[in-house]
Amino acid sequence: MALIEHEILLHPYVTEKTLTLMESENKLVFVVEKSASKETIKRAFEQRYDVKVADVATKRQKDGKHAIIKFAEGYRAEDVGMRIGIF
């Protein structure tokens, strides 16, 4: 059974470090479904937020799988952050 976008992207992961990533490197960090692949995460994020993603990196943490999403040229992490209520 394929995962759908709201099952893949669980919630944003917000700390001082991730806010710095957003401002300085144009990246957002999300907690995602453990079984989701980088390509699936990219597709779900682009569909949900109507942006282009340049790259997705993942890492496993105690609280779940984290996806570090880098935005493509012309798209800003701060804009998406404001839309989803990070600040």
Secondary structure, DSSP 8 states (H G I E B T S, - for coil): ----HHHHEEEE---HHHHHHHHHH-EEEEEE-TT--HHHHHHHHHHHHT--EEEEEEEEETTEEEEEEEE-TT--HHHHHHHHT--
